[in-house]
């Protein structure tokens, strides 16, 4: 059902032009005087000349009728007559456009996102005048573009600016944003969702305040994707090399099996380091392990995993990773002792790369950024302490790493220790004798690690950007090194630092989420984040609380972070899609509680007829021109060659 209505009634003002048009036909024409032999043939014209009023009687003429009809049709065309259907009879129109990774899929030369934008524009253009419209782009985290606006051009610009991102979609969150924005607005509301149906959860949330309509675009396509990726490093044939194992899982979304070639290539190299040929069965995860040797100079370099040949969605045929920094944990021990019990415990650990330096040379040697730094008998300043985590053993009296070191006391007796702390896990100190110790006073309320009857002698002085442990005694002045618990304590400290190292910024980032990167005190206040292959992407990010956060990460690839501190430092981060639901390009049956209209084309609320009326008016004008300009047909007497006397 439908009805005819005028979208711009002001156009009917053109009908007032009929008044001067009719006046032209009833107004007497001022005739030219001429001398004739007789006036009886011009009696009617003579009567008009002697009449006292300037008007003549209106007589029906075909030319006048054609001109009036043309005028009426042109007026209707300006008034924009439209046939209104029940498609989008609404006063508030919210459009959610799926701009997730799957919308970059092409069918021929047309992308799904382009089809979605055309459908959204069509809905806006055919909405009734005065309808308030706005757009929400579903790019993982919903992005509200503009606000309810009656200006169609503004909404059309917002739609045109939308492009697909390398993120999984979240239609439920986008619908919630749109529903919240419509609250409080008067009138009938419609929520239009434009998507390809490649969503993780086909059950959409209800929207009781609006009429929900779903427009599906694109065709179902077969696709293969890398859905998981991880790496690990193990000991190589010599101390300067590692064996890197890349674990990947691929899945094929299609009806028939497909063969792919999987390769691993390091950045800056053309030849792959490893490759495998796989047969992907439909709907099954196929794991693959690719191993290659990595030198010390390769650690931290990006690598690329390719599944070729590329298919419908090339984005998920590539995944990014980083060569692990090596299985050995770098530890720098600064000590002036000829024989150190801590050095002996570290040398017994084959997974530790130990660097021995003197306390005076600590500030001048090259120390790994992620090394565990252990200092015996000294307390370097915070800015002079390289590496990441630190263990300070037997610092001198005074202030050290935010802790007040007191006067030495003799034979303190251990009373308790924090068994829940990872550094003291499975460590027993029963019966350990201590010759001398310096009580430690920590300003914070963090519980001490070791307590004696003379005060705390081991504390956690860590900050957000690093883990710092302080022992207020020389381990050589105790019998602790003669017990297995001492070696276990040293190993716990190393393993805790290893966990911090492996869970740093170089860990994988999932597109659509946030990039978190721990910063140091000397890294400055800001950092510059750039993405390889995208010169337009350069973002300055402020560091807060020893942490850098970039949210959301909307593009897969390799990111490089450069800190603005006095000591130049940069880190590399990789981001991947690796989302099975987003890579499944088949349509899903979307369900909205309470019912929703699902269509394959945008519903048109109005079909304008102005062009038809304008064309009809032009035809009447053309007929009038032909009528006026045609040659008069001769009378019977003229045809016979006679004359009238």
C-alpha positions as CSV (number, residue, x, y, z in Angstrom):
1,X,0.0,0.0,0.0
2,X,1.1,3.6,-0.5
3,X,0.0,7.1,-1.2
4,X,1.0,10.1,-3.3
5,X,2.5,13.1,-1.5
6,X,4.4,16.2,-2.3
7,X,7.9,16.4,-0.8
8,X,8.3,20.1,-1.7
9,X,4.8,21.7,-1.8
10,X,6.3,25.2,-2.4
11,X,6.8,24.2,-6.0
12,X,3.0,24.7,-6.5
13,X,3.6,28.5,-6.4
14,X,4.5,28.2,-10.1
15,X,0.7,27.8,-10.7
16,X,0.3,31.5,-10.1
17,X,1.9,31.9,-13.5
18,X,-1.4,30.8,-15.0
19,X,-2.9,34.3,-14.2
20,X,-0.6,36.3,-16.5
21,X,-0.8,33.6,-19.1
22,X,-4.6,33.9,-19.3
23,X,-4.4,37.7,-19.3
24,X,-2.2,37.6,-22.4
25,X,-5.1,35.8,-24.2
26,X,-7.9,38.1,-23.1
27,X,-6.1,41.4,-23.4
28,X,-6.9,43.3,-26.6
29,X,-4.0,43.8,-29.0
30,X,-3.2,47.3,-30.0
31,X,-3.8,47.3,-33.8
32,X,-2.0,49.3,-36.4
33,X,-4.1,51.9,-38.5
34,X,-4.3,51.1,-42.2
35,X,-6.3,52.5,-45.1
36,X,-8.6,50.0,-46.8
37,X,-11.2,50.2,-49.6
38,X,-14.0,48.9,-47.5
39,X,-14.5,48.2,-43.7
40,X,-17.4,45.7,-43.9
41,X,-15.0,42.8,-43.9
42,X,-13.4,44.2,-40.7
43,X,-16.7,44.9,-38.8
44,X,-15.7,42.6,-35.8
45,X,-12.3,44.3,-35.5
46,X,-14.0,47.7,-35.7
47,X,-16.4,46.9,-32.9
48,X,-13.3,46.0,-30.7
49,X,-11.8,49.3,-31.4
50,X,-14.8,51.3,-30.4
51,X,-15.3,49.2,-27.2
52,X,-14.8,51.1,-24.0
53,X,-12.9,48.3,-22.1
54,X,-9.5,46.7,-23.0
55,X,-10.5,43.1,-22.6
56,X,-12.0,40.7,-25.0
57,X,-13.9,37.5,-24.4
58,X,-11.8,34.4,-23.6
59,X,-12.3,31.9,-26.3
60,X,-11.0,28.3,-26.1
61,X,-7.7,27.9,-27.9
62,X,-5.6,24.8,-28.2
63,X,-2.4,26.7,-27.6
64,X,-3.7,28.1,-24.3
65,X,-4.8,24.7,-23.2
66,X,-1.4,23.2,-24.0
67,X,0.5,26.0,-22.2
68,X,-1.7,25.6,-19.1
69,X,-1.2,21.9,-18.9
70,X,2.6,22.3,-19.3
71,X,2.5,24.9,-16.5
72,X,0.6,22.6,-14.2
73,X,3.0,19.7,-14.9
74,X,6.1,21.9,-14.2
75,X,4.6,23.1,-10.9
76,X,4.0,19.5,-9.9
77,X,7.6,18.6,-10.8
78,X,8.9,21.4,-8.6
79,X,6.6,20.1,-5.8
80,X,8.4,16.7,-6.1
81,X,5.5,14.3,-6.1
82,X,6.4,11.0,-4.5
83,X,4.8,7.7,-4.1
84,X,5.4,6.8,-0.4
85,X,5.5,3.2,0.6
86,X,5.7,1.6,4.0
87,X,9.5,0.9,3.6
88,X,11.0,3.6,5.9
89,X,8.1,5.6,7.3
90,X,10.2,7.1,10.1
91,X,11.2,10.4,11.7
92,X,14.6,9.2,13.1
93,X,16.8,7.0,11.0
94,X,20.0,5.4,12.5
95,X,22.2,3.5,10.1
96,X,24.8,0.9,11.4
97,X,27.3,0.1,8.6
98,X,29.4,-2.9,9.0
99,X,33.0,-1.8,8.2
100,X,34.8,-4.9,9.6
101,X,37.6,-6.8,7.7
102,X,35.2,-9.0,5.8
103,X,33.6,-5.9,4.1
104,X,36.8,-5.6,2.1
105,X,35.9,-8.7,0.2
106,X,35.4,-8.1,-3.5
107,X,32.9,-9.7,-5.9
108,X,34.3,-8.9,-9.3
109,X,35.5,-5.3,-9.0
110,X,33.0,-4.3,-6.3
111,X,33.8,-4.4,-2.6
112,X,31.1,-5.3,-0.1
113,X,31.7,-2.0,1.7
114,X,30.9,-0.1,-1.5
115,X,27.6,-2.0,-1.8
116,X,26.9,-1.2,1.9
117,X,27.5,2.5,1.4
118,X,25.3,2.6,-1.7
119,X,22.5,0.9,0.2
120,X,22.9,3.4,3.1
121,X,22.9,6.4,0.8
122,X,19.8,5.0,-0.9
123,X,18.0,4.8,2.4
124,X,19.0,8.4,3.3
125,X,18.0,9.8,-0.1
126,X,14.6,8.2,0.0
127,X,13.7,9.1,3.5
128,X,11.0,11.6,4.0
129,X,12.0,15.3,4.3
130,X,12.9,16.3,7.8
131,X,14.0,12.8,8.9
132,X,16.9,13.0,11.4
133,X,19.6,10.7,10.3
134,X,23.0,9.6,11.7
135,X,25.5,6.8,11.1
136,X,27.5,4.4,13.3
137,X,30.5,2.7,11.7
138,X,31.0,-0.8,13.1
139,X,34.8,-1.0,13.2
140,X,35.3,-3.3,16.2
141,X,34.7,-0.4,18.6
142,X,31.6,1.6,17.4
143,X,32.3,4.9,15.9
144,X,29.5,7.5,15.9
145,X,29.7,9.8,12.9
146,X,27.9,13.1,13.5
147,X,24.6,13.3,15.2
148,X,20.9,13.3,14.3
149,X,20.9,15.8,11.4
150,X,18.1,16.8,9.0
151,X,20.7,17.8,6.4
152,X,21.0,14.8,4.1
153,X,24.3,16.0,2.6
154,X,26.0,15.8,6.0
155,X,24.9,12.2,6.5
156,X,25.9,11.3,2.9
157,X,29.4,12.7,3.6
158,X,29.7,10.6,6.7
159,X,28.7,7.5,4.8
160,X,31.2,8.2,2.0
161,X,34.1,8.6,4.5
162,X,33.6,5.0,5.9
163,X,36.1,2.4,4.8
164,X,36.8,-1.2,5.9
165,X,39.2,-1.7,8.8
166,X,41.3,-4.8,9.6
167,X,39.1,-5.6,12.7
168,X,36.4,-8.1,13.6
169,X,33.0,-6.5,13.8
170,X,30.7,-6.1,16.8
171,X,27.2,-5.3,15.6
172,X,25.8,-5.7,19.1
173,X,28.0,-2.9,20.5
174,X,27.2,-0.7,17.4
175,X,23.5,-1.3,17.8
176,X,23.7,-0.3,21.5
177,X,25.4,3.0,20.6
178,X,22.8,3.7,17.9
179,X,19.9,2.8,20.3
180,X,21.3,5.0,23.1
181,X,21.7,7.9,20.7
182,X,18.1,7.6,19.5
183,X,16.7,7.7,23.1
184,X,15.0,11.0,23.9
185,X,14.3,11.8,20.3
186,X,10.6,12.2,19.5
187,X,8.8,10.4,16.7
188,X,9.0,7.0,15.1
189,X,12.5,5.5,15.0
190,X,14.1,3.0,12.5
191,X,17.4,1.2,13.0
192,X,18.9,0.1,9.7
193,X,21.8,-2.4,9.8
194,X,23.8,-2.8,6.6
195,X,26.1,-5.9,6.8
196,X,27.4,-8.8,4.8
197,X,26.3,-11.2,7.6
198,X,29.8,-12.4,8.4
199,X,29.4,-11.9,12.2
200,X,30.5,-13.9,15.2
201,X,27.1,-13.9,16.9
202,X,24.1,-13.9,14.6
203,X,21.8,-13.3,17.5
204,X,21.6,-9.5,17.7
205,X,20.3,-7.7,20.8
206,X,16.7,-6.4,20.9
207,X,16.0,-2.7,20.2
208,X,12.4,-2.2,21.5
209,X,12.3,1.5,20.8
210,X,13.0,1.2,17.1
211,X,11.9,-0.7,14.0
212,X,15.0,-2.9,13.2
213,X,15.7,-3.6,9.5
214,X,18.7,-5.6,8.2
215,X,20.1,-5.1,4.7
216,X,22.5,-7.9,3.5
217,X,25.0,-7.1,0.9
218,X,27.6,-9.2,-1.0
219,X,27.7,-12.8,-2.1
220,X,29.0,-15.8,-0.1
221,X,32.6,-16.6,-0.9
222,X,35.0,-19.4,-0.1
223,X,38.0,-18.3,1.9
224,X,41.1,-19.7,3.7
225,X,42.7,-17.9,6.6
226,X,45.5,-18.0,9.2
227,X,43.5,-18.2,12.4
228,X,46.3,-18.6,15.0
229,X,50.0,-17.8,15.2
230,X,52.6,-18.1,18.0
231,X,56.3,-18.5,18.2
232,X,58.9,-20.0,20.6
233,X,62.7,-20.2,20.7
234,X,64.9,-23.1,21.8
235,X,68.6,-23.6,22.1
236,X,70.4,-23.9,18.7
237,X,73.6,-25.7,17.8
238,X,75.7,-23.0,19.4
239,X,75.3,-20.2,21.9
240,X,75.0,-17.5,19.2
241,X,72.0,-19.1,17.4
242,X,68.5,-20.3,18.2
243,X,65.9,-22.5,16.6
244,X,62.7,-20.5,16.1
245,X,59.5,-22.5,15.8
246,X,56.5,-20.8,14.3
247,X,53.2,-22.4,15.1
248,X,50.3,-21.5,12.8
249,X,46.7,-22.9,12.3
250,X,44.9,-22.5,9.0
251,X,41.2,-23.0,8.3
252,X,39.3,-23.3,5.0
253,X,35.8,-22.0,4.8
254,X,34.4,-23.7,1.7
255,X,32.9,-26.8,0.3
256,X,35.9,-28.5,-1.2
257,X,39.5,-29.1,0.0
258,X,42.1,-26.5,-1.0
259,X,45.9,-26.7,-1.3
260,X,48.0,-23.8,0.0
261,X,51.7,-23.1,0.3
262,X,52.8,-21.7,3.7
263,X,56.0,-19.8,4.0
264,X,58.0,-17.8,6.6
265,X,60.0,-14.8,5.4
266,X,62.1,-12.4,7.5
267,X,61.9,-8.7,7.0
268,X,64.3,-7.5,4.3
269,X,64.8,-11.0,2.8
270,X,63.3,-12.3,-0.4
271,X,63.9,-16.0,0.0
272,X,61.7,-17.8,2.6
273,X,63.3,-19.3,5.7
274,X,60.8,-22.2,5.8
275,X,57.9,-23.5,3.8
276,X,55.3,-26.2,3.8
277,X,52.5,-27.4,1.5
278,X,49.2,-28.1,3.2
279,X,45.9,-29.6,2.1
280,X,43.1,-27.7,3.9
281,X,40.0,-29.7,4.6
282,X,36.7,-27.7,4.8
283,X,35.9,-26.4,8.2
284,X,38.9,-28.0,10.0
285,X,41.9,-26.3,11.6
286,X,45.1,-27.5,10.1
287,X,48.2,-26.9,12.2
288,X,51.7,-26.4,10.8
289,X,55.1,-25.9,12.4
290,X,57.7,-24.0,10.5
291,X,61.3,-24.0,12.0
292,X,64.3,-22.0,11.0
293,X,67.7,-21.0,12.5
294,X,68.0,-17.5,13.8
295,X,71.2,-15.7,14.6
296,X,71.6,-13.3,17.5
297,X,71.2,-10.4,15.0
298,X,67.8,-11.8,13.9
299,X,66.3,-11.5,17.4
300,X,63.5,-9.0,17.4
301,X,63.1,-8.8,13.6
302,X,59.7,-9.0,12.1
303,X,58.7,-12.0,10.0
304,X,55.8,-12.7,7.7
305,X,53.7,-15.9,7.3
306,X,52.1,-16.2,3.9
307,X,49.4,-18.7,2.7
308,X,49.4,-18.6,-1.1
309,X,47.7,-18.3,-3.5
310,X,45.7,-15.4,-2.0
311,X,41.9,-15.8,-2.1
312,X,38.8,-13.7,-1.6
313,X,40.2,-11.9,1.5
314,X,44.0,-11.4,1.1
315,X,44.1,-9.7,4.5
316,X,43.9,-13.0,6.5
317,X,46.3,-14.8,4.2
318,X,49.2,-12.9,5.9
319,X,50.2,-12.9,9.6
320,X,53.0,-11.0,11.3
321,X,55.4,-12.1,14.0
322,X,58.7,-11.3,15.7
323,X,61.7,-13.5,16.1
324,X,62.0,-14.2,19.8
325,X,64.8,-12.6,21.6
326,X,66.4,-15.9,22.4
327,X,65.8,-18.7,25.0
328,X,68.6,-17.4,27.2
329,X,67.7,-14.7,29.8
330,X,70.2,-11.9,29.8
331,X,71.5,-11.2,33.3
332,X,74.1,-8.6,34.1
333,X,75.9,-9.0,37.5
334,X,77.8,-6.0,38.8
335,X,80.1,-7.0,41.7
336,X,83.6,-6.3,43.0
337,X,83.9,-9.7,44.6
338,X,86.3,-12.3,43.3
339,X,83.9,-15.1,44.3
340,X,80.2,-14.4,44.3
341,X,77.6,-16.9,45.4
342,X,75.1,-15.2,43.1
343,X,77.4,-15.6,40.1
344,X,77.8,-19.3,41.0
345,X,74.0,-19.8,41.1
346,X,73.6,-18.0,37.7
347,X,76.4,-19.9,36.0
348,X,74.6,-23.1,36.9
349,X,71.5,-22.1,34.9
350,X,72.0,-23.0,31.2
351,X,69.2,-20.7,30.2
352,X,70.9,-17.6,31.5
353,X,73.3,-15.4,29.4
354,X,75.5,-14.0,32.2
355,X,77.5,-10.7,31.9
356,X,79.9,-10.0,34.7
357,X,81.0,-6.3,35.2
358,X,82.4,-4.3,38.1
359,X,80.1,-1.9,39.9
360,X,82.1,1.1,38.6
361,X,81.7,0.0,35.0
362,X,78.0,-0.7,35.1
363,X,77.1,2.7,33.6
364,X,79.5,2.4,30.7
365,X,79.0,-1.2,29.4
366,X,76.3,-2.2,26.9
367,X,73.4,-3.9,28.8
368,X,70.4,-5.5,27.1
369,X,67.3,-3.4,27.5
370,X,65.4,-6.3,29.0
371,X,68.2,-7.7,31.1
372,X,68.0,-8.5,34.8
373,X,70.6,-6.4,36.5
374,X,72.0,-7.6,39.9
375,X,74.2,-5.2,41.9
376,X,76.2,-6.4,44.9
377,X,77.5,-4.0,47.5
378,X,76.4,-0.8,45.7
379,X,73.4,1.3,44.8
380,X,73.5,3.0,41.5
381,X,71.0,5.8,40.9
382,X,67.7,5.0,39.2
383,X,68.7,6.8,36.1
384,X,72.1,5.0,36.1
385,X,70.6,1.5,36.5
386,X,70.3,-0.1,33.0
387,X,68.3,-3.1,32.0
388,X,64.8,-3.7,33.2
389,X,64.3,-5.6,36.4
390,X,66.9,-5.3,39.2
391,X,68.1,-7.1,42.3
392,X,70.2,-5.0,44.7
393,X,72.1,-7.0,47.3
394,X,73.7,-5.4,50.4
395,X,73.3,-1.7,49.5
396,X,75.2,0.8,51.6
397,X,73.5,3.0,54.3
398,X,71.3,5.8,52.9
399,X,68.6,6.1,50.3
400,X,68.5,3.5,47.6
401,X,65.7,3.0,45.0
402,X,63.1,4.8,47.3
403,X,64.1,2.7,50.4
404,X,65.8,4.0,53.5
405,X,68.8,1.7,54.3
406,X,69.5,1.8,58.1
407,X,72.5,0.9,60.2
408,X,73.8,-2.6,60.2
409,X,72.6,-4.9,63.0
410,X,74.2,-8.1,64.2
411,X,72.6,-11.6,64.2
412,X,69.0,-10.6,63.3
413,X,66.6,-13.6,63.6
414,X,64.3,-14.4,60.7
415,X,60.7,-14.4,61.9
416,X,58.6,-14.7,58.6
417,X,58.7,-14.3,54.8
418,X,56.1,-13.8,52.1
419,X,55.6,-17.3,50.7
420,X,52.9,-16.0,48.3
421,X,55.4,-13.8,46.5
422,X,56.8,-15.5,43.3
423,X,60.3,-14.7,44.3
424,X,60.0,-16.8,47.4
425,X,57.8,-19.6,45.9
426,X,58.8,-23.0,47.4
427,X,61.6,-21.2,49.3
428,X,62.1,-22.2,53.0
429,X,64.4,-20.1,55.2
430,X,64.0,-22.1,58.4
431,X,67.3,-22.1,60.3
432,X,69.1,-19.7,58.0
433,X,71.6,-17.7,60.0
434,X,72.5,-14.1,59.2
435,X,75.6,-12.4,60.5
436,X,74.9,-8.8,59.7
437,X,71.9,-7.0,58.0
438,X,70.7,-3.5,57.4
439,X,67.0,-2.9,58.2
440,X,65.0,-1.5,55.2
441,X,62.2,1.1,55.6
442,X,59.8,1.3,52.6
443,X,57.6,4.3,52.4
444,X,54.7,2.3,50.8
445,X,52.5,-0.2,52.6
446,X,53.9,-3.1,50.5
447,X,54.6,-6.0,52.9
448,X,58.3,-6.9,53.3
449,X,59.6,-10.0,51.7
450,X,61.7,-11.0,54.7
451,X,61.1,-10.0,58.4
452,X,63.4,-10.3,61.3
453,X,63.2,-9.3,65.0
454,X,65.1,-6.2,64.0
455,X,62.9,-5.1,61.1
456,X,62.5,-5.9,57.4
457,X,65.7,-7.0,55.6
458,X,64.2,-7.7,52.1
459,X,61.6,-5.5,50.3
460,X,60.0,-5.1,46.9
461,X,60.8,-1.6,45.7
462,X,59.4,-2.1,42.2
463,X,57.5,0.5,40.2
464,X,55.1,0.3,37.3
465,X,57.9,0.2,34.8
466,X,60.2,-2.2,36.5
467,X,60.5,-4.8,39.2
468,X,63.2,-4.0,41.9
469,X,64.1,-6.4,44.8
470,X,66.4,-5.2,47.6
471,X,68.2,-7.6,50.1
472,X,69.5,-5.7,53.1
473,X,72.4,-8.1,53.7
474,X,75.4,-9.7,52.0
475,X,74.5,-13.3,51.1
476,X,78.2,-14.2,51.8
477,X,77.6,-13.2,55.4
478,X,75.0,-15.9,55.8
479,X,74.7,-19.7,55.5
480,X,71.9,-19.4,53.0
481,X,74.1,-20.1,49.9
482,X,74.8,-23.5,51.4
483,X,71.1,-24.4,51.1
484,X,69.1,-25.4,48.0
485,X,66.6,-22.6,48.8
486,X,69.2,-20.0,47.8
487,X,69.6,-21.4,44.3
488,X,65.8,-21.6,44.1
489,X,65.5,-17.9,45.1
490,X,67.9,-16.8,42.4
491,X,66.1,-18.9,39.8
492,X,62.7,-17.4,40.9
493,X,64.1,-13.9,40.5
494,X,65.4,-14.8,37.0
495,X,62.1,-16.5,36.0
496,X,60.0,-13.5,37.2
497,X,62.2,-11.2,35.0
498,X,61.8,-13.7,32.1
499,X,58.0,-13.6,32.4
500,X,58.2,-9.8,32.3
501,X,60.4,-9.9,29.3
502,X,58.2,-12.4,27.3
503,X,55.0,-10.6,28.2
504,X,56.3,-7.2,27.0
505,X,55.1,-5.1,24.1
506,X,56.5,-7.6,21.6
507,X,53.6,-9.9,22.3
508,X,50.9,-10.3,19.7
509,X,48.3,-7.6,19.4
510,X,44.8,-8.5,18.0
511,X,43.4,-5.9,15.7
512,X,40.5,-4.1,17.2
513,X,42.2,-4.2,20.6
514,X,44.7,-2.0,22.3
515,X,48.5,-1.9,22.1
516,X,50.1,-1.8,25.6
517,X,53.8,-1.0,26.0
518,X,55.7,-0.6,29.2
519,X,57.8,2.5,29.3
520,X,60.8,3.5,31.5
521,X,61.4,6.6,33.6
522,X,63.9,7.9,31.1
523,X,61.8,7.3,28.0
524,X,60.4,10.8,28.0
525,X,56.8,12.0,28.0
526,X,55.7,10.9,24.5
527,X,56.4,8.3,21.8
528,X,55.9,8.2,18.1
529,X,54.1,5.2,16.7
530,X,54.4,4.4,13.0
531,X,53.2,1.5,10.8
532,X,55.4,-0.1,8.1
533,X,54.1,0.5,4.6
534,X,51.8,3.3,5.7
535,X,53.6,6.7,5.5
536,X,50.4,8.5,6.4
537,X,50.2,6.7,9.8
538,X,52.2,8.6,12.4
539,X,50.7,9.1,15.9
540,X,52.2,10.8,18.9
541,X,51.1,9.1,22.1
542,X,51.5,10.4,25.6
543,X,53.0,8.1,28.3
544,X,51.1,7.9,31.5
545,X,52.0,5.9,34.6
546,X,54.9,4.2,32.8
547,X,52.6,2.8,30.1
548,X,52.0,3.6,26.4
549,X,48.5,2.7,25.1
550,X,47.4,2.9,21.5
551,X,43.7,2.1,21.2
552,X,42.3,0.8,19.0
553,X,44.7,-0.8,16.6
554,X,42.7,-1.0,13.4
555,X,45.3,-2.2,10.9
556,X,47.3,-5.4,10.8
557,X,51.0,-5.0,10.3
558,X,54.3,-4.0,11.9
559,X,54.3,-1.0,14.2
560,X,57.5,0.8,15.4
561,X,57.5,2.8,18.6
562,X,60.2,5.5,19.2
563,X,60.5,7.1,22.6
564,X,61.3,10.7,23.0
565,X,63.7,10.3,26.0
566,X,67.3,11.4,26.1
567,X,68.5,7.8,25.4
568,X,67.1,6.7,22.0
569,X,65.0,3.6,22.2
570,X,62.6,1.9,19.9
571,X,60.4,-1.2,20.0
572,X,58.6,-3.2,17.4
573,X,55.0,-4.5,17.8
574,X,53.0,-6.7,15.4
575,X,49.2,-6.8,15.0
576,X,47.1,-9.6,13.3
577,X,43.5,-10.2,12.5
578,X,43.5,-14.0,13.1
579,X,39.8,-14.1,13.6
580,X,38.0,-17.2,12.3
581,X,34.5,-15.7,12.5
582,X,35.6,-12.6,10.4
583,X,37.3,-14.8,7.8
584,X,34.1,-16.9,7.3
585,X,32.6,-15.1,4.3
586,X,29.4,-17.1,4.2
587,X,26.1,-15.3,5.1
588,X,24.6,-16.1,8.5
589,X,20.9,-15.8,9.3
590,X,20.8,-12.8,11.6
591,X,18.1,-12.9,14.3
592,X,16.8,-9.9,16.2
593,X,14.5,-10.7,19.2
594,X,11.1,-9.2,18.5
595,X,11.4,-9.5,14.8
596,X,13.2,-7.6,12.1
597,X,12.8,-7.1,8.4
598,X,15.7,-8.7,6.4
599,X,16.1,-7.5,2.8
600,X,18.7,-7.8,0.1
601,X,18.3,-4.2,-1.0
602,X,17.6,-1.0,0.9
603,X,13.9,-0.3,1.3
604,X,12.8,2.9,-0.4
605,X,10.4,5.0,1.6
606,X,9.7,7.4,-1.3
607,X,9.8,7.0,-5.1
608,X,10.0,10.5,-6.6
609,X,8.0,11.2,-9.8
610,X,9.3,14.7,-10.5
611,X,11.2,13.6,-13.6
612,X,8.1,12.1,-15.1
613,X,6.0,15.2,-14.6
614,X,8.8,17.4,-16.0
615,X,9.1,15.2,-19.1
616,X,5.3,15.4,-19.7
617,X,5.4,19.2,-19.3
618,X,8.2,19.4,-21.8
619,X,6.1,17.3,-24.3
620,X,3.2,19.7,-24.0
621,X,5.5,22.7,-24.6
622,X,6.9,21.0,-27.7
623,X,3.3,20.3,-29.0
624,X,2.5,24.0,-28.5
625,X,5.5,25.1,-30.5
626,X,4.6,22.8,-33.3
627,X,1.0,24.1,-33.3
628,X,2.1,27.8,-33.4
629,X,4.8,27.4,-36.0
630,X,2.9,25.2,-38.5
631,X,1.9,26.7,-41.8
632,X,-1.9,27.5,-42.1
633,X,-3.9,25.3,-44.4
634,X,-5.4,27.2,-47.4
635,X,-9.2,27.7,-47.6
636,X,-11.3,26.3,-50.4
637,X,-11.4,29.6,-52.4
638,X,-7.7,29.9,-52.1
639,X,-7.2,26.4,-53.3
640,X,-9.4,27.2,-56.4
641,X,-7.5,30.4,-57.1
642,X,-10.6,32.6,-56.5
643,X,-10.9,35.9,-54.5
644,X,-13.4,37.6,-52.3
645,X,-14.5,41.1,-53.4
